[in-house]
Structures are given as C-alpha cells and as structure tokens.
Amino acid sequence: MLYAYILLTVRIGMLKQALDKIRTLEELVEAEAITGPYDLIAYVAVEGLTQLTKILLHKIEKIDGVTESMTLVVVEL
C-alpha cells in the first residue's frame, strides 16, 4: 500500500465545493481545509504509483476549482 498527502490550491469561492468532491473519492483516507499556501490537504491510500498518478490526472486535477497540486509520498523508514 502506498500513502500520499496531496496539497491543493483552490480558486476563491470554490473551497467547500472542492472539499466535498474530494471527500467522495474511494481512495481518500481524510481531507481537510488548511491554512497557509495551500487550501486543502488530502491523505490517500493506493496500491502504487500507477494508481496514484491516475487519481491525480483523472480525478483530483479535474475537480472544478482546483488550480494546483503538490503530492508528497509517504516513505517507510
């Protein structure tokens, strides 16, 4: 299993709508609105990098209002 944090920037006025849409993703563990340079953070659990890429390109980046994303993959030490 691969875990990742996805930081998202959302257009003004679209935060609640984008958060509600992200919370419908089956791969989602948790999502919250945050302060700082990004507006939302999503924590996802996927089978691997291929699935993570598909989620980013075909689901998250197509959500209305999302303008930017940064993905942080969790590493095991």
C-alpha positions as CSV (number, residue, x, y, z in Angstrom):
1,M,0.0,0.0,0.0
2,L,1.2,3.5,-0.8
3,Y,0.1,6.6,1.1
4,A,0.4,10.2,0.0
5,Y,-0.6,13.7,1.1
6,I,-1.9,15.9,-1.7
7,L,-1.8,19.6,-1.1
8,L,-4.3,21.6,-3.3
9,T,-4.8,25.2,-4.2
10,V,-8.4,26.1,-5.0
11,R,-9.9,29.2,-6.7
12,I,-11.6,31.7,-4.3
13,G,-15.2,30.8,-3.5
14,M,-14.7,27.1,-4.6
15,L,-13.2,25.7,-1.4
16,K,-16.3,24.0,0.1
17,Q,-17.3,22.6,-3.3
18,A,-13.8,21.2,-4.0
19,L,-13.6,19.7,-0.5
20,D,-17.0,18.0,-0.8
21,K,-15.9,16.5,-4.2
22,I,-12.6,15.2,-2.8
23,R,-14.4,13.6,0.1
24,T,-16.2,11.3,-2.4
25,L,-13.0,9.7,-3.6
26,E,-12.9,6.0,-2.6
27,E,-9.1,6.2,-2.1
28,L,-9.4,9.0,0.4
29,V,-8.4,8.4,4.0
30,E,-9.0,12.0,5.1
31,A,-9.3,15.5,3.7
32,E,-9.4,18.9,5.4
33,A,-9.2,22.6,4.6
34,I,-6.0,24.1,5.9
35,T,-4.2,27.5,6.3
36,G,-1.0,28.5,4.6
37,P,0.0,28.5,0.9
38,Y,-2.4,25.6,0.1
39,D,-6.1,25.4,0.7
40,L,-6.8,21.7,1.1
41,I,-4.9,18.6,2.2
42,A,-6.0,15.1,1.2
43,Y,-4.5,11.8,2.5
44,V,-4.9,8.9,0.2
45,A,-4.1,5.2,0.3
46,V,-3.5,3.5,-3.1
47,E,-1.9,0.3,-4.4
48,G,1.0,2.0,-6.0
49,L,2.4,4.9,-8.1
50,T,0.4,4.0,-11.1
51,Q,-2.9,4.2,-9.3
52,L,-1.8,7.5,-7.6
53,T,-1.0,9.0,-11.0
54,K,-4.4,8.0,-12.3
55,I,-6.2,9.6,-9.4
56,L,-4.2,12.8,-9.8
57,L,-4.7,13.1,-13.5
58,H,-8.2,11.7,-13.9
59,K,-9.9,12.7,-10.6
60,I,-8.3,15.3,-8.5
61,E,-7.0,17.7,-11.1
62,K,-10.4,17.6,-12.9
63,I,-12.2,18.8,-9.8
64,D,-13.7,22.2,-10.6
65,G,-11.8,24.9,-8.7
66,V,-8.5,23.0,-8.2
67,T,-5.7,25.1,-9.8
68,E,-2.6,23.5,-8.4
69,S,-1.5,20.4,-6.5
70,M,1.6,19.1,-4.8
71,T,1.9,15.4,-4.0
72,L,4.0,14.1,-1.1
73,V,4.5,10.3,-1.0
74,V,5.0,8.8,2.4
75,V,8.2,6.7,2.8
76,E,8.8,3.9,5.2
77,L,12.0,4.1,7.3
